[in-house]
Amino acid sequence: MVNLDPHPSNRDEQPSEEDFASAVEYLDTATTTVAERVGCGYDSAYYYLNKLEEDGVVRSEKIGNSLVWHAD
């Protein structure tokens, strides 16, 4: 389950792909917000979200300069 602690340093373990998918399912939001909620850096969030998009779990939509992620 997603750690919604706003302080990522409180995480004891690395986030899983499931954490990223859950964050998108509940948040339907930008890469930066997913990274904050999951407790990782932007690059890691972007990598895993792209991987999940390739697997058909999430989809992205470019809005302005941001990618917004949606659960499929």
C-alpha positions, 0 to 999 in steps of 0.5 A: 500500500502507498505510504502517504507520509509526507516525509519520505525519509520515514520509509523503511523500504524501497517503493514497489511498482504496486506503490506507484500504481496505487498512487496513480489510482488514488491521486490521478496526478503529476509525476512530482506528486506521485514521487512525493507520495511514494517517497522517491525522487522524480526520476524513479517515479518517472521510470516506474510510471513509464514502465507501468504505462508500457504494461497497460496499468496506467496512462499519461496525458501531457498537460502544459509542461506536466505529465498527468498519470491516470489509472487504466 
